[in-house]
Amino acid sequence: MDPEVSAVRLTVWEAVHILSSSEDGGRIFCTLGSLKRYLGETENPALPEEQEEFARIHFSTFLRCLVGKLSPDWLELLPDGQMEELWASFFLEGPADQAFLVLMESIEGAASPSFCLMKMAQLLARFLSVGRMAAVMEGQCRQQAGPAFPLLQETLLTKVVGLPDRLGNRLQRENLATFFPQNYFPLLGEEVLRVLQVVVDSLRGGLDCSVSFLSQVLGKACVHGRQKEILGVLVPRLTVLTQGSCLWQRVCWCLVERVPDWAMEAVLKGFVEAAPGPEVLSRLLGNVVTKSKKAQFVMTRKLLFLQYSCTMPMLQSLLGYLAMDSQRRSLLMQALKELLETWGSSSAIRHAPLVQQRYISKAILICLAHLGEAELRDSRDELLASLMEGVKSRLDSSLPPVRHLGMIVAEVASARIHPEGPPLKFQYEEDELTREMLALAMPWPAADGPSEAGLSFAPVSGETPDRETVDRSGPQAGPEGSDSELDSDDEFVPYDMSVDREQRSSKAPSYVRGCLEALTGSEDWERWEAALWALEGLIFRSPAATQEVSMELAKVLLHLEEKTAVAGFEGLRQRALVALTVTDPARVAEYLTAQFYALNYSLRQRMDILDVLTLAAQELSRPGRLGKAPQRGSPDPGSQPGGAVVPAWRAVVEERVRRKTRRFSKGSVGRALAVGPNEFNSVAGYFFFPLLQHFDRPLVTFDLLGDDQLVLGRLAHTLGALMYLAVNTTVAVPMGKALLEFVWALRFHGDAYVRQGLLSAVSAVLLSVPAERLLADLLDELLEARSWLGDVAEKDPDKDCRLLAVKALLLLEKLRDKLLPLSSP
């Protein structure tokens, strides 16, 4: 056995024994002082091999012994804090990685709250303040030549980056400001810079170092969402350090290239966001996109196509970075081709958000500004084909913003891709978006590309004044003496196209059964969408064919889910269900009311059923409805041909004709009121009574008298609406009697919305049932309701409930003159 090695071990064992058993402060002080020679911090340090043995084998064990002795009494064995300072010096002067791990281990294992926990937390804060975290990371950077310890590195990585979370969980309200994430990660960035300086100095001195551990720390911090804190410190300093030093640039490139793939996206996005421009980004990242497939995917695909949250300075930095070096310019050209392909895709135009379409359009203009004529000439045919296809798709769109984007990109791109060809010119209003996009299209001088990349192209900047002149002069009056002065049409207003929708394709089915097949089994999403648009008109146009498949179609529409981004999907589905219920009211209403209390329906579906029943009943009760299409409050610009909706332009023309026509005498200009039987009379029972049957029976997922009080309120309002729509019908009396019993059972409900529905239902009964029938059949129920209404009007905490109760009492007062004489002997 080596006697020197044995001496170190024996010394440590003796020191541990003294610490464990002695209460003599002087003896403990001498023992700890003798061990400090193994840290090399005394006038008589131990031999290097003894120091190495102590650090490698005994240091962690000795630190845990020191932690175990920590107590207020033990620290007071020596005056003036001498014991505490000597105790802390081992953590602050010994091997940093082991000291850091023991500190974290002690904090996580200490009782909370406790004296030991707070002392260890304060020591850790001091450990960070004196720069020991840099020593932790520096030790891992210098281990390249020695054996690798992946488990140790993984443990250190987890604790270094997760320190704020771990300390916050342990200290909670007693947490120190040093450990707050907004304070810790900038400090970590400063420590990374100190270690990078050590790495650069070592390389200048001919020593090997590795930055892999720093790359992992940076990656994990960014994955935790702390890009701004850590890169906000790193990027400004690295920008200055790399400006005149090739060595610093190489170290910075290695730092980024060795980031693990799982963290590459977070790191690159953070650099793109923090870098002040493409030149700085190029100095910091180097050619990482050509060396890492993951980096290439992030920079040329994900940030351009899958995400569109980057600001315009970020997008300019990203694409400018690709253009700054000849090895990366091929990626810029490939990105332009893919951007144009996506920009011109008819599916993307229809389903992508407008924000994303603008983002891609701006990216195209920036790419064109960075590429030179020679590069564009080599791929001219492919680029023009994609451009023209996209222009056609966008100009065919009925949405003005989509067409606007198509015009701007078409003008700029055609002038850049084929400058000697005939320029494309469009008339459109110049707004802030137009000016921003034209500014993005201004050519950038290429750093490493063909010289033509910096040349300007006249059609973009030169056409702007002409187009503005054309736009502003277009709406002006015609030449002097023209017919426009003789036949004044000053009241003509431009047709509003702001809510125009894309015309449906020719795939729309022509029959109801075809719509049913398209909605159930078609994988052609365009046909599915066209069928949904056409369904309402086909139902009203073919009632007989609709009744053959009404039940099956009702099931499909009730369970229909949005498969594509269809504008107004819920409205289209609801209108189709209403049309179906109006066409075959008895069977469809019976099915819908049964499904209202069935299992496996969401609350949204149950409320949809109530809405459809109310709207269908309203349509059926409309006077003069027979043989006419349903009336709408306003025509739908996107409605399909075949729906019998009167177009808005006809009303406009008739109004203009009326205003232009002179009349010498005017008769009655009012239209005769529509008359006819109430179609709701014969089917009201199918709509109304099934909804009252099971309201007090809870299901597994549906309890009207429990948590689902919102649906109960909607049910009460729906029953009141159906009651009102059954005015003067033969079934009004039994409906009123059943509804008043429903109201009486729930009159003390705690939810204000439910009580409002009940009060509205009482008013509906008073308005719908003739006075003599109220006296003959519902007198007892009304007398009970009167006393309840009086209490509500005076004592209900909800203002709307009190108002509705007063309105119902006023209706009773109006009926009193009729009720009391008939009820007297």
Order of alpha helices (4+ residues) and beta strands (2+ residues): alpha-alpha-alpha-alpha-alpha-alpha-alpha-alpha-alpha-alpha-alpha-alpha-alpha-alpha-alpha-alpha-alpha-alpha-alpha-alpha-alpha-alpha-alpha-alpha-alpha-alpha-alpha-alpha-alpha-alpha-alpha-alpha-alpha-alpha-alpha-alpha-alpha-alpha-alpha-alpha-alpha-alpha-alpha-alpha
